[in-house]
Structures are given as C-alpha cells and as structure tokens.
Amino acid sequence: MNLNDYNMIEKELRDRIIAMVHREVIPAIGCTEPMCVALCTAKATEKLGCRPEKIEALLSPNILKNAMGVGIPGTGMLGLPIAIALGAIIGKSEYQLEVLKDLTPATLEEGKKYIAENRISIKQKEGISEKLYVEMICRAGDKQASAVIAGGHTRFVEEGRRPSPQPLPVREGSGCQGESGDEVPLNLRLVYDFAMTAPLDEISFIEDARTYNMNAAREALKGNYGHNLGKSIERPLAKGIFGDSIYSHIISRTASACDARMGGAMIPVMSNSGSGNQGICATNPVCVYAKENDNTEEELIRALMLSHLTAIYIKQSLGKLSALCGCVVASIGSSCGITYLMGGDYSRICASVKNMVANLTGMICDGAKPSCSLKITSGVSTALLSSLLAMENKCVTSSEGIVDDDVDKSIRNLTSIGADAMCKTDDMILNIMTSKDC
C-alpha cells in the first residue's frame, strides 16, 4: 500500500465519521421522545391524506417513560396526547425533530379540542424487544394508514396503509446506525485521533451546537422554566456557596438550557444520539470552560467534536434508550473535552473517562421531566472533578470496582450494566411511574 492509498482510506473513514456525526447531532425542539411520536404521527397522517378521526399509538415502555412528564414546547401542557394531536394537525415529517415548529395559538386550541373529543388512544406495544419503538395508526372513515419508527428517533422502518402485525427486525442497541447511514465501529483512540487531527474545515460545523445550546441557556435565564435551577445558581444565596467561578457558570449555563427544554420552551437545541439533554450536556460545559479559560477557537471546535463523538461512541453499545440516565454518557464526553482544554493528552483523557465510570454508573433514567436539570448538574460536576483528577495524574485503578485498565473495556462495563443488567430496573421504574395516584 502506498501513501496515496493510505490517505484515500483515511479520507474515506473521516467522511464516514462526519456523516455519522451529522446524523446524530441534529436540532430538536422539545424532548425528543414526544417529538419522535409527533413525527411518526405526522408521517402516518401524510400517508392517510387527510386529518385523522382516530389515532392509536403503540409505544415501547421506554418511549412511554420518557414522554409522560415533560413539557411540550409552546403548549404549557405535559405528555403525549397534545404531542400526538399536534403531530396530526400541524406536523410535517420533513421537519424531523422540529416537527411542531409551525405551532400557533389557534392550532393549539384545535389540539386541545382533539384531546377532549377522545380521538387518541395510547397503549404499550407488546412483544417487542426494541427499546425505541413507535407505531402510529391513523384512521378516517374506511381509510387507515400507519407509520413505524424504531431504533432511532427519526428512523422510519415500516410504512404502509395497513399496520404490520410484527415490526421489521431492528438490532437492539443499534446506536449510531441512524436512519440509513453507515455505522462506524468506534473506540476511544479513534475518537480522539479524529477529533485532534481532522482538518478544521471538515469539523467546524460542530460549532452549531454551541450556537443552539448556549442560546437555549440564555433564553432560560430570561424566563421561568422547569425548576429554574440555572437561574437559582445565579442568585446571591448560591453565589455565597459556589462563588462567581467557572464551575458555577458551567453548572448554571448547562442547567438553564435543560430547564428551558424540559419546561416546554419553543426553542431548538442541538441533540446528540436522539437526546437534547445529552446534546446540552456534551456542549455547554465545554463552551463555558473554553471561553473562560481563553482557549482558541480551534481548541473549542476539537473539544466539542471530542465530547460529542465520545457520547456517540458510548451509545453504540448502550443503545438509544436505556435505564441508564443519558447525562452519564454526555458528561463523560464533556469531561473528555474539558480535559483536552485543560491541556490533557490522550492518557489523561482516558483517566478522566475511568474516573467518570467509577462515579456515575447506575444513575437511573426515570423519564424526561423538569428535574432532569438536577441530574445534568450531577453529571457536569463529576465531569469537572474527573478532569481535575486526571490532570493531577490521578486515575481510578482496575482494582476498584468496574473500572478496567483498558478504557474501552471500562466503557463496555458501563454500557453492559446500563443496557443489560438494568433491564429489570427499567421495568420497575415504569411500574412505579404508572402506578402513582397523580
């Protein structure tokens, strides 16, 4: 093999990784699970050719869990019924996870009427193993149309005039396969080498994540969203505890963006692997640290790519949805990015990952909701601590818990727990959430 052949192969691999990042890091308005359901509803409505008279939703438990308690942007309402109604009334499938961006006060009232007329039924889909599964069946008169999303928040796997009794097979934990793209098997060394060496003009698009997600943080500080955690950290009481520091600014800007998103703000964020909160957590800590540490623009771009691609890598073995909170994954990414911005090399970045795995493994996902901002702050706080330890050449060792000498094995230990061992936990979480008297 001559040098030209080598360069050609390397360029091909870079192109595949870039295409994968483009598929996985995309804008989304609101929580991605109800937006996924609204998107599927919009597609089924388009296939039907008219407004449905009745809509049936058949959903996986994880979709139900993640969509029950979250605000739907621009509505002041929670949960799936209004998302489904608006998906049928104003949704356009071409908008992907911004499917409801044409919402107006008038169409919101139509959506509320749709719910009041009992046109929507929501059920758990039985007999499936795929954690991310949405099947929408729309009916009008003697016409019927359906659409199915599985394995990815915008991944249509089956469409037709009649719903199939069995979904198309989808490989569990298909991670970053996306809608139709080529999955690139990643490891942390490949992630690091790509982020550090790819030509800047090929990866500078990742700065769009900063534009979207820092704007969401600024928007939250103007209003009242969720639990207002981000704003609370800006107040005198908090400043007496945290001070006016890089740490407090990182926590505030990250929590604020989550407050806005979970509180139903009609503002897009840049998601990662189908999660807006993961996108925020992989972006805002890195951006705030880079700004206050006076890092260069190139360093910020490479840190953001390192952070986002690390999260994508971990999701390859974890799957899109699981019982493990996504902030664990995204916080590992942001810890890698911050460690690099601190001047850390690959060995220190590996140390930061191991420090993260030693701490946050096991944090449950109990649905998307305003209090997700609390979990995000836990993740980001741990990310900063892990980076600081790594820069001091301190790393949790393989004699401690689930951490392995090999960083990729440490990550697989984390994802095995989240994807496999916590399945019973996932069932219990959903049972608790659906059994409450509220």
N, C-alpha and C positions, 0 to 999 in steps of 0.2 A: 504494500500500500504506500503510495507516495503522499507527499504533504498536501497536495491539492485534493486528493481523495479524502484525507482526514478532515480538512477544512470543510469540505462539502457535507460530510456526515455530521460534523459539529453544527453547521448552519441548519441542517435539517432537524436535528434534535432541538436546537433553540427555537425553531419555528413551531415545533410541536408543543413545547412547553409554553410558549407565548400564547398559542391558540387555546391551550388548556386554561391559562390564567384568564384570558378574555371570556371563556365560558363560565368560569367560576366566580369572577369578581365583576358583578353587574349591579346596576341601580335597582332599588326596590323601594316602594312606598308602603310603609307599614310592615307588620310582622309577615314573614314570608309564608307561613303555613296558611292563614286565611287568604292571603293573596294568591297562593297556589290553587286553593279551592275556587276562588273567584275566577281565576284564569281558566280553569277547567270548565266552569260553568259557562263562561263566555264562549269557549270553543264549541261546547255542546249546543248552545243557543244558536251560534252561527250555522252549525250543521242542520239544526231544525229549520232555520229560515224564517222564524217568527218568534215573538216573545212567548216563553213557555207559560202554560197554565198551571202546571205542576212540575216540581223539581225534586228529585230524590238524590241524596248524597250518600254514597257508601265509602267510608273512610277507614284507614288503618288507625289503630289505637294511638300511635304517636302523633298523627295529624290531629285527632280529637284533643289529645292532651295539650298540644302546643297552641291550639286555636281557641280554647274555651274562655280564657280570661283576659285577652289582650284587646286594647282599643283599636278600632277600625278607623283609619285616618279620615278626618273631616266629618265624622258622623256623631261623635260623642257617645257611641254605643260600643258594646263589647261583643266579641264572639262571631260565630259562623253565620247565623241567619241573615244578618244585614250584609255580610260579605257575599253570600250566595245571591241574595236578591239584587244587589247592585251589579254583580257579575252578569246577571241575565239582562238587566235594564240598560246599563251603560258600558259594560265591559267590552274591550276589544282585545282579542288574543294577540294581536301584533304588538301590543304594549308590554307583553310578558309580565314581569312582576310589578309593573306600574299600571296594571290593568284597570284600576279605578281612578285614574288621574283626571277623567272628564267629569267627575262628580260636581253637581250643583245643588243648591238648596232644594230646587224643585224635584230633582231626581232622587234626592234623599227622602223626601216625603213619599214619593212613589215606592221606594224601597220599604219604608215603614208600613205602608198600606199592604204591600205584598206579603209581609210577615203577618200582619193582623188577619189577613184572609186565609191563613193556614195553607199556603201554597207550597211550603217547603217541608220536607222530612229529612232527618239526618240520622243515619244508622252506622253502626260499626260493620265493616266488611269482614265476613267470616272466612276462615280457611286460607288466609294468605300469610306468608312469612315476611314479605317486603314491609319495612317499617314506614316508608313513604309511599302511600298509595291513595289515590283519589279517583273515584268513579262517579261521574255526574250523569244522570239520566233526566232528560227534559222531554216533556210531553205537552202537546197541544192538539185537542181533538183526537183524531186517529193517527196522528203523526208522533214519532218518537225518535230521538237522537241521543247519542251518548258520546262521552269522551273520557279517556283514562290517562292520568299522569302517574308515573311510577319511577322510583329510583333517582329522581331529580326533580326539583321544584318546577321546572318548565319542560320536562321530558315526557312528551306525549308518546305512549307506546301502543295505543289502540284507539281507533276512531271508527265510528260506523253508525248506521241508522238503528241498529239493534245492539244492546249491550251483550257482550260475550259472557257465557256463564263462568268462564275461567280467564283470569288475566294472562297476558303474554308473560312468559318467564322473564324475570329480571334478576340478575345476580345480586344477591344480598351484599350490602356494603360496597356497591359499585363506585362509591367515592366520586372521583372526578371524571367519570366517563361522559357525563353531560348528556346533551340531547342527541348528538350524533357524532361526537368527536372521538379522537384517538386518545385513550388513556396512556399516559407516560408513567411507567413504574418509577417512583422516586425513592431516594434515600437522602439523608441529611447532607451528605457530602455533595451530591449532585445539586441539591437545592442551594447550598452555599456557593458552590463554584459558579452556578448560573447567575445568581444574584450579584456576585462580585465581578464577573468577567464579561457578561453580556454587553454588547455595545449600548451606550446610554440611549441612543435614539430608538432602540428596539424596545426598551422597557420603561421609557419616561411616561407612558400612558398611565402607569400606576399612580401618578400624582393626582389623577382624577379622584382617587379615593380620599385624598386629603381635602379636595375641594368640597366633595359631598359631605363627608362626615364631620369635618370641622364646622361647616356651615350649619349642620344639624345641632351641634353643640351650642353655637351662638344663638340659634333660634330658640332653643330651650331656655336659655338664660333670660330671654325677653318675656316668656310667658309662664304658665303654671301647668306642668305636665307630670303625670305619674306622682311619685313621691317627692319630686323636686330635690332629689339627692344632690345633683350637681350644684344647684343654687344654694343649698344648705351649706356646702363646703366653702362657699364664697362669703358666708356671713361671719360676723365678729366672733361668735362662740366657737365656730370651727377654726377660725384663724388663730384663736388662742391655744388650740390643741395642735393643729398641723402647721401653723405659721403660713407665711406667704412664700411658698417654696415651689421648686419644680415638682416635687411629689404632690402637693396639694393641687397644683394646676393640672397635672396629668389626671388625677382622680376626678377633679371637677369636670374637665372637658370630655372625659370618657363617659362618666355617669350622666352628664347632661344630654349627650346625644342619645343615650339609651332611654332617658326619661322622655324625650320628645317622641322617639319611635314607639315605645310601648304605651305612651299616653295618647296616641292617636293623632299626632301632628301630621298635617298634609305636606310632608317634606320627604324627598327621597334620600336614602343613604346608599352607600356602596356596600353591597353584601359580599360575603365570602362563603363559598360552598353552600349556598342557599340560606344563609342566615345573616340578617342585618346586624344583629348584635355581635356576631363573630367579625363581621367587616369593621364595625366600630372599634372593637377591642384590638384588632390587628393593625388599626390605623392611628387612632388618636393619641395613644401613649407615645408612639414613635414620633409623630409630628410635633407634639409639645416638647418632648425631650430634645429633638434636633434643633428646634427653634431656640430654646433656652440654653442649649449647650454650644450654640454657634457652629453647628455642623454645616457643611457645604450642601448645596442643592444636590449634587451628585451623591453625596453620602446619604441624604434623605431618601432619594429615589432607590438606591440599593438597599437601604434598610427596610423600606416599605415592601419591596419585592421579596426580600428575605422573610419578612414577617408573614406576608400573605401566602407565599408559596410553601412555607413551613406548615401553615394551617391546612392548606390543600393536601399536602403530603400526609399529614396525620389522619385526615378524613378518608384517605384512600383505604385504610384498614379499619377505621371506626364506622364508616357509613354516614349518610346524610343526617339521620336522626338516631338517637340512642337515649339510654337512661343517663348518660354522662353529660353534664352541662357543657355546652359549646364554648363557654368562656374559658374552660380549661385549655381547649385546643388553641383558641385565638390568643390567649395570654402566653402560651409557650412561644407562639410566633412573635408576639411583641417583645418578649424577653430576648429572643434572638436578635431582633432588630436593634433594641436598646443596647445590648451587649456590644454589638458591632459599632454603634455610635459612640460608645464609651472607649473605643479603641481595641476592642477584643478581637482576637483571631479565631480560627475555627475551633481550636481546642477549648477556648473559653466559652464559645457558643455552645459546644457540646456540654460543658459543665453547667451552663445555665439551664439547658433542657433537662438534664438529670436532676437538678435542684427543683425544677418545677414538678417533675414526675413524682418526686419524693414528697411533695406537699399537697397538691390539689387533687390527686387521683381519688375518685369516688364521689365528688360533688355531684349531686343528683340534678337532673332536669325535671322540674315539675311544672312544665308548661311555660309559654310565653306570657308575660304579665309585667306590670309596672315594677315589681320588686326585683326584676332581673338586673336593675341598675346596682342593687346591693351585691349580687353575685359578681358582676363585672368588676366592681371596685375590689373585691377579694382577689380576683384573678390578676388584676393590674398591680395591686400591692405586692402580691407574691412574685410577679414578673420582675419588679424593681429589686426586690430583695435577692432574687435568684441571680440577677445580673451583677449586683454588687458583690455577692459572694464569689461569683465566677471571676470577676476582675481581681479579687484578692487570692485567686488560685485555690479557692475552697469549693469542693465538689462532693456531693453525697456519693458514697462509695457503694460498690456492689455487695458489701457485707451488710448493707442497710436496706431492708425491705425489698421492694420490687425493682429497684434500680440495678441495672446491669453495667458491666464495664463497657459494653458496646452500646452506643447511644441509640442506634436503630432498634436494638432489642429492648431497650428501656421504653421506647415509644410503643413497640408492639405489646409489651406488657401492659401499658396503659390502655391501649385500644382493645386488647383482649378482655380486660376487665369491663370496659365500657360497652363493648358490643356483645359479649357472650355472658360473662358472669353476672352482669346486672340486669339480665332479661327478666328475672323474677321480680327484681326491684321495680322495673318499669311497669309490670302488671299491678303491683301493689300501689304504686303512685297513682295510676289511672283509677283504680278502685276507690282509693281514698278521695280523689278529686270528684268523682261522680257520685259518691255516697253522702256528701255533705248536705246538710239542711240549709241551703242558702240560695 
